[in-house]
Each structure stands twice: as C-alpha cells, then as structure tokens.
C-alpha cells in the first residue's frame, strides 16, 4: 500500500452518524463542533407525538435486559478480544442509539491524532464529562476505507478507537470501563459506492443509553 493510494501526509477519519434514537437528524462533520453540540447529539431524545398519533412502541423488558447483560459482558474487554459475533451485536444495538459526526485527522497510516484535530477530541472529552451523561456506556468504533488488506485495516481501526479512548481516559478521567472500543476495518463502509472516499475513514461514538456504566 503506497502513500499515493492512502494519502500523502494526514488521513481523515470521521466520528460519524445519524442523530437520535431512530433515523433522526444528522449533524454534518465539522472540525469546529462544540462540546455543547456533541452533548446535544448524544442525549437520548424522547419520542414526541401529537394526540392523533399512536403511542410509541414499548421496548420488550426481556430484550432490554439482554442488551444490558451483553454490554456488561464487553465492558473492560480489550478491543482485539471481541469476536466477529460480538462486534456485529454491538453494531446492531448501536444502530438505534444517539450518535455524533466529527472529523478527526490521524497521521498517515497511524493511530496518532494529528495536532490539527486535538481540539475536536477535547470537545468530545468535555461533552462526555457532562453530568447529564453520567451512567451511560459509550461505544467508540473505528472504521477504515476499502484500500489495503482486511487484516491491516481491522488492526488500524482498532488502534484508532483505542487512541480515542486512551485520550479520553487520560485527559478527562473518564472511566475506561464506560468506553467500549471496537474495530470494523473496511467491513462497514459509510459509502459503499465510493469505497476509497475519505468519508469511510471514521470513528463512531455512540451513547448506548443503557445505564450500565459505573456510577
């Protein structure tokens, strides 16, 4: 894999996703996003409905209990120890949870955060430190584009997720057990029709909203 194909210099990744518990709104990738914007995006959004609308579907208590039990089982786990099945289950649960898009730069073929992106990660740290999010478990998931081998990209995605977690723990004293890290390599492209697009190189931060984190 040459620098011509993977960028010269820095690589862009995105902390990415849709906003709210369902399809919801989306917050565009932005290096200048504030902690308040991140906080707002990661807050669970109550379902509002008019008098003429049917009540929102209730979550099956047994399903919720299974979800909480699973998340407890992956807390304090090393990123590389997660099986394919566990990674897929995390993705399924995360698909309906609040998320946020940020643009982060990493050094070329590296998990080191670039100097230009430190501020964005700091804003994330401030947001996750907010008391209103206390009690939630957050997933930090790494992704790559389709260039390069699957083992290389899997490893790179895991290392980048680990880097974000380590920064948040060291700089903001967040409990490591409250941050579940997972890597997906190039298996879940954001834009499958453009597999080499920089938008595919991202880290996804999700509020799992299960109140399983340490109090």
N, C-alpha and C positions, 0 to 999 in steps of 0.2 A: 504494500500500500504506500503510495508516494504522496509527498506533500502537495503535488499538483492536484491529486484527486481529493485530498481531505482538507484542503485549505492551506494557505501559507500563513503562518502565524497563529492566530487565535481561532478557536472553534466556538460557534454559538450553540447554546442549548437553551431550551425553554422550559421554565416551570409552568405547566400548561394545563388548561382545561376549561370545561363549562362551569358556570356558576349555578349554585343552588342544588336542592335535593333531587330535582328532576332535570329536564332538559335545560330550563332556566336561561338566564342571561349569560353572556360571556364577556370577560374582561380582556381586552386586547393586550398582547405582550408589550411591556413597556419598562425600560430600564429605570424610569423615574417614578415608578409607582410608589406610593407612600405606605407606611405601616397601617394607617387608617383604612386605606383601600384594601389592603390584604386582609385586615381584620374583618372588614365588612363582607368580603368574598367568602371567608372561611366560616362565618357564623351560619349555623343551621337556620334555614328560612322557614317559618311557619307557613303552612298552606292557607291562603286566603280564598274565600269563595263567596259568591253572592247568595242571597236567600233562595234563589231558584235553582242553584246547583246542588247536585247530590253530595252527601258527606264524603270526605276524603277516605279512601280505603284504610282500614286499620292494619297495622303490622302484626302478623301472627306472633304471639309471645314465644312460641317454640322456635320459630325462625330467628327471632331476635336473640334468644338465649344461645342458640347455636352459633350465631355470628359473634357474640361477645366471647364465648368459650374459645372459638377459633383464634380471635385476635389476642386473647390472653396467651395462647399457645405459641404465638410467633413473636411476642414481645421478648426482648432480651436475647433474641436469636441473631447470630451472625448472618449477614446478607447472603453469603455464599452457601450457607447451610440450608436455605429454603429449597424445597423440591419444586419441580415444574407444577405439580398439582397445587401446592401451596401458593405459588406465585399467581396462578390462574384464579384461585379463590380470592386472593387479595384484590385482584383486578375486578372481579365480579362485584364484590362488596363496595369497592371504591367507585364503581360506575355511577352510583346514585347519590354520592356524597358531595358536599361543598368542596370546590377546588379553586385554584388561582393560577393565572398565567403571569410569569415573569421571564424576562430574557436575561440569562446568565452567560457569561463568557468563561471558557476554560482554556488553559494553554493547550497548544496543538498536541493532539494525541495524549492528553494528560487529564488528570483529575484535579489539577491545581486551579483554584479560582483565580481569574485574571484580576489585576488591580482595578480595572475599569468596572468590574462587577461586584466589588466588595460592598458598595453602598446598598445594592439591591438585596444582598443576603443579610445585611444588617437590618434593613427594613423588615425582612421576613422574621428575623430574630425578635425584633420589638413586638411585632404582631403576635407571635406565638407566646410571648411572655405576658400578654394581657390576661388579667384575672378572669375575664369573661370566657376564655377558652380553657380554663383550668378543668381537668378531669377528662379531657378528650385525648384519644390516641391519634397521632398523625402518621400517615404513610408518606415516605419520601421515596419515590420511584424514579429510577434512571432509565433513559431510552437513548438510542443512537439512530443514525440513518442506516441505509442498507449497504453502504460501502464497507468492504472488508469482510473478514470471516466472521461466522457466527460466534465462535469462542472468544475472539478478540473483542467484539462488540458487547457480548454479555459481560465480560470482565470489566470493560470500560464503563458500562452503565452502572454496574455495582459500585465501582470505585468512586464515581461521581456522586452517587447517592450517599455513600459513606462520608465523602468530604463535606457535603452539606450538613449532615447530621453531626459530624465532629465539630464543625464550626459553631453550630447552634448550642451544643453542649458546653464547649469550652468558653465561648464568648458570652453566652446568655444564661448559663447554668440551667438549661433545660434538662430534665431527666432523660437519660438515654433510653430508658425503658418506655418512654412515651412516644418515641420516634421509631417506627418500624421501617427499615430500609429494604428495598427490593430492586432488582435489576431486570429489565426486559430486553436488553440489547436491541436488535433490529426486528423483533418479532411483532411489535405493535406500532407500526408507523402511523403517525398522525395524518399523513397524506400519502397513501399507498400508490397513488397515480404519479407521484413525483418522489420516489424513494430516496433520492440524494438531496432533496430540499433541506435546507438548514432547519426548517420548522420541525423536522423529525428528531433533531438532536435536542432533547429536553429532559428536565426533571419535573416530575409531577408531585405536588404536595396536596394531600387530601386530609380533611378533617373527618375521621371515621365516625365521630359523634356517637360513641358507644359508652362513654364514661367508664372506660376500663383503665385509664391512666392512674398513676399513683397520686393520691391526694396529699 
